[in-house]
Amino acid sequence: MAIEKVFPMTAAGKQKLEQELEQLKSVKRKEVVERIKIARSFGDLSENSEYDSAKEEQAFVEGRITTLENMIRNAKIIEESNDGSNVVSLGKTVTFIELPGGEEETYTIVGSAEADPFEGKISNDSPIAKSLIGKQVDDEVTVQTPGGEMFVKIVSIS
């Protein structure tokens, strides 16, 4: 039996995935089935682009449902620690500046399942997070990115 991957995430991240799963199962799945019914009524399925499109969407929805169910089943809730610890870890929010003289950037380090850089949440598997985890305020860190090395200084951890 294969070992299941564990998906570290916050309680809020798990809840967001559960809401998406419920939406897919209760609304989107029914919409796609209805599209398939309508497309079938057009007759010959061999040259029916509406039918092909609906079947592709159905495959995507079912695949996403399976992925979400697996992520939720194997979720490991990380506590958003307020223990005053000044060490970067999963669930912590880190503010750093790029050296020399860059602007401050703030990210919360979360599991890959709930990462969303546009919301300031980066995956613990990302190059930045991997470099920052275990470091402390005022540490200067070298981050290996696909675009080359980046140097940052940690300003705060919460």
Salt bridges, closest charged atoms under 4 A:
GLU20 OE2 - ARG64 NE 2.84
GLU31 OE1 - LYS28 NZ 3.83
GLU57 OE2 - LYS28 NZ 2.98
GLU57 OE1 - ARG35 NH1 2.00
GLU62 OE2 - ARG29 NE 2.88
GLU69 OE2 - LYS25 NZ 2.89
ASP83 OD1 - LYS92 NZ 3.36
GLU119 OE2 - LYS16 NZ 3.51
